[in-house]
Amino acid sequence: MGFFGKITAGLKKTRESLAGAIDGMLSAFTKVDEELFEELEEILIMGDMGMLTARFVCDRLRETVKARRITDPAAVKDVLREIVAEILGDDQALDLATKPSVIVMIGVNGAGKTTTVGKLAHNLRAQGKTVLLGAADTFRAAAIEQLGVWADRAGVDMIRQAEGSDPAAVVFDTISAAKARGADVVLCDTAGRLHNKKNLMDELSKISRVIDRELPNASRETLLVLDATTGQNALNQAREFAAAAGITGIVLTKLDGTAKGGVIVAIKQELGIPVKLVGVGEGIDDLMPFDPQEFAAGLL
C-alpha cells in the first residue's frame, strides 16, 4: 500500500470526525454566508487545528470564495483542501547529503520515540544506507534494551554504554564508530525530555556540541517526535521544544489511532516547522515520509 492508501487509512478517525462534520454542515446551507464560515471555524477548532489556525484558514477561505465568486456551499470543501495543502507546503525530505549524516530524536517519553528510531532505521536500510544507532537514552529503565530489539529487527548495529552513562559520550562513541565503519547515517535516541526540565535541555545542548565538534559539516536533522493522540498538547510541546532546541522537523506518531490529525496543520501554520514523517500503524513499515498534498486529500 502506497502513501495515499496508508495515510487515507491512517486518517480514518480524523476524516470521519472532521470531514464528516464539514460535509454535514455544508449540506445544511443553501448559500455561502458568514454563518457558514463561523460554523466551519468551530468545526476546525474541534478538529484540533486550534483557534489561531482555524481563524487563519477561514479568513483565507473568505478571501478566496469572494475572489472566485463561489456561491455553492458544496464547492467550499475543495477550496478548503487547497488552503490546507498550501499551508502544509511542499514535501520536506530528510537532509542526508553527507556521509555520515546525523539524526537526533528528541521528545517526551510515551510519544513513540524509540519505536520511531527503529522504524526509521529500517526505512533507511531499505534505501541502501548503512545506519548506526546510538543508544543515548541512558536513564529510562530498559530503554537501551528496547532500542536493541529494534536494532535487531531493522538489521542495523547499535552503540551502547551502561545504563546511567553520559548520553553525550554515547553520541561521541557512535560518531567515532560511524567514521571508522564508513556508515551513512548516525541515528541517536535520546532521553525523554520535558521542556521544563532544564538539566535535560542542557544535556541536549551538550550532545549538540559533541556533534558540532566531531562532524562540523555534517547534514543534521533534529526531529521532535509527537504523539498525535495528544492533539493541542502536541502543539504546545512543539512550541516549547522549538524555543529550546533547533528542531528541523516533526515526526507525528499514532495518526491511525486518533481523530486529532488536524494538529499537523496547526504545527506548520503556527510554528513553521515541517512534518517530515508520520506513523500510521504499528508495523515496521508504517513510518512514512510526509506528503502534504496527499495528506490534505486524505484529511478532507
N, C-alpha and C positions, 0 to 999 in steps of 0.2 A: 504494500500500500504506500503510495507517494505522500508528499507533504499535505496536499489538499485533502486527500482521503483521511489521513490521520488527524489533521487539525480540525476537519469537519466533525469527525467522531469525537475528538477530544473536547471540542467546544459544545458538545450536545447540551449539557446542562445550562451553560451560559446562553446559548442560542435559544433554547426553549423559553428561558426566562426573559431575555432581553428582546429578541426578535419577535417572540410571541406577543409580548406586551405592546411592542410598537405596531405590529400588524393589527392587533385588536383595536388599538387606539385610532389608527389611521382609517380603519374601516367604519368607524363611528362618525367620521367627519365627511361632509359634502363639499367643503371648501377649505382652502389653506388660509387660516387666520391666526391671530395672536394666541387664542386659546389652544390651538393645536401645538404651537411652539412651547407654550408653558407646560402642557401635559407631557410633551416629548422630553423636555428638560428634566422633569420629575422622574420619568422612566430611566433616563440615562444616569441620574444620580443613584437611583435604586440599583442600577446595573453596575455599580462600583466604579463609574468613571469619575465620581467626585463632583462637588459643586462647581469648582473653577473650570474644569474641563468640560462638563456638561453645558455650562453657560457659554464657553468659547465655541463649542460645536454648534449650539443653537443660534448664536449670533452669526456665525459663518453661513449657517443654513438659511437664515432670514435674508442675508445679502444675496446669496446665490439664487434662491427662489424668486426674489424680486427682479434680479438681473435677467433671469431666463423666463420671467413671466409665467411661472408654473402655477397652475390653478387646481390641478388634480392632486388630492392628498396621496393617492397611490404612487405618484412619481417622487414623493418626498424621500422615500426609502433609498432609492438609487442615489440621490444627491447625498444623503447621509453616509452611504457607503463610500462615496468618493471622498468626502471630507475626512472620514476616519482613516482611509488609506493614505491621504495626503499628510495627515498628522504623523502617521507612523513612518513615513518616508520610504527611502529605498532600502534594499537589502543591506545588512551590515554583517559582512563576513568577518570571522576572526582574523586578526593580523598575525600571520605566522610566516613572515617573509624571511626571517633569519634562521640560521642553524647554529645553536639551538634558539628557539623562541621560548618564552616563559608565559605560563598561565597560572595565576594565583586565584584560588577560590576563597571567597570570604562570605560571611553571613551568619545568622544566629543558628543555634542548634535546633534541629527539628525541621529545617526548611528543605532537607534532602541534599545537603551539600556533598557529603561523602559519596552518596549514591550517584550524584551527578558527575563527580570526578571519575568514577568508574565507567559510567556510560560514555563520557566524553573521550576517555582513553580508548575505549572500544571503537568509537567512531573514527578517531584519528588513525588508529592502527588499520582500520578497514580502508582508509585512504592511502595506505602505504607508508605512513610515518612511523618512525620509532619513537616511542614515548617512555619517559622515565617518571614515575610517580615519586613525590616527596611527601612522606607522612609527617607533616608539620603540625597536625592536631595532636599534640603530645599530652594534653591534660585531660581530655574526656576519656572516661573508662572505656576500654575496648575499641577506641576509635582506630588505633593502628591495626588491630586485628580485622576490623570491619573493612578498612581500606585494602588490607592484604587479600581478603576474599575477593574483592572487586578486581584487584590486580591480576589474580589468577584467572578470573572469568574473562577479563579483557585480553589476557595473554601478554602482559607487559611487566617489566621489572619495577621494584619499589625500593627506595632507600628509606631506612628507618633507624631510629635510635630507641633507647629505653623510654618507657612512659615517664613523663615529667621532664624530659630533656628540653634544652633551649630550642624552640622552633626555628629560630634563625640559623642555628647550627645545622639543623636538618636540611634547610634550604641550601646552605653552603655545600654540604656534602652531596646533595642531589645535583647541583650545578657542576661540581667538580667531576662527578661520575659521568654526567652527560657530555662534558667536554672530552673526557678520556674515551668514551664509547662512541662518540660521534652521533649522539641522539638528536632527533629533530625537535622534540618538544619536551620541556620540563614542566610538569603539571603538579602543582602543590596544593594539597589540602591544608587548611588552617583551622585553628580553634574557633568554635562558635562564639562570635563576638556580639555583645550588646553595645550599642552605641554609647551608652553612658558609663561604660567601664573603661576608664582612662588607661589603665595598665595594659588592657588588651589592645587598645588602639596604638599604644606606644610599641607594643610587640609587632604589630603590623608595619609600623614605620621602620623598625629595626630590620625586618625581613626585606623591606623595600631598599634599604641602604645596602644590604648584602648583594641584592641583585644589581643595583647600580654599580657597585664596585667590581663585581665578578663578570658581569655581562653588560657593560655600559651602553653598547649599541644594539642590544637585542630587541626584537619585537616583543612587546609585553602586553598582556591582557590581564586586567584585574576585574574579575567577574563576580558580581554580587548575586548570590542565589536567594531567591524569594519564593515563598510558598503562596501560590495563587489563592488558596482557600482562605487566606487571612484578609483578602480584599484591601480596604483602605489602610489597614495596618502595614501591609507590604509597601504601600506608597510612603508611609511615614518612615519605615525602616530605610527605604531607598534615600529619602531626603536626609536622614541623619548620617548614614554611611557616606553619602556623597560629600557631605561637609567635612568629613574626617579622612577620606581616602580618595585616591584618584581612580574612581571607577570608570572603566571603559565600556562596560556592557552589563546587561541584566540577563540572568537565567531564571525563567519563571517555571517552577515545577508544579506538578499536580493539577494542571489545567483541566484534565479529564474528570477531576473529582469535585468541581466547583461550578457555581453559577456566577462567579465573580471575575471572569476573564476580562471584563471591561477595564480592569485596573491597568492593563497594558497601555491603553490609550492615555490614561492619566499620567503614568510614569513618563511617557515620551513627551507629552504636551507640557507638563509642569516642570520636569527636571531636564529634559533634553537628552536623557540617557537612552540609547537604543537597546531594545531587547534583541539579543543575539541568538539565544537558544531557548527552546520551550520543551517541557516534559509533558507528554500526552499519554502516559501509560507507565506501567511498572516494568516492562520488558527492557532488555539491554539495548534494543534498537529504538526505543521510544523517546530518545532525546534528539531533537531535530533542529536544524538551522531555522531561524525565524524568517518567514516570508510575509512581509507586511500586506501585500496585495491579497494574497490568498487568505491571510488571517481576516482581513476586512470582509472578504467574500464569505468565509466560513462563519464569521460572527453574525452577519446580517443577512 
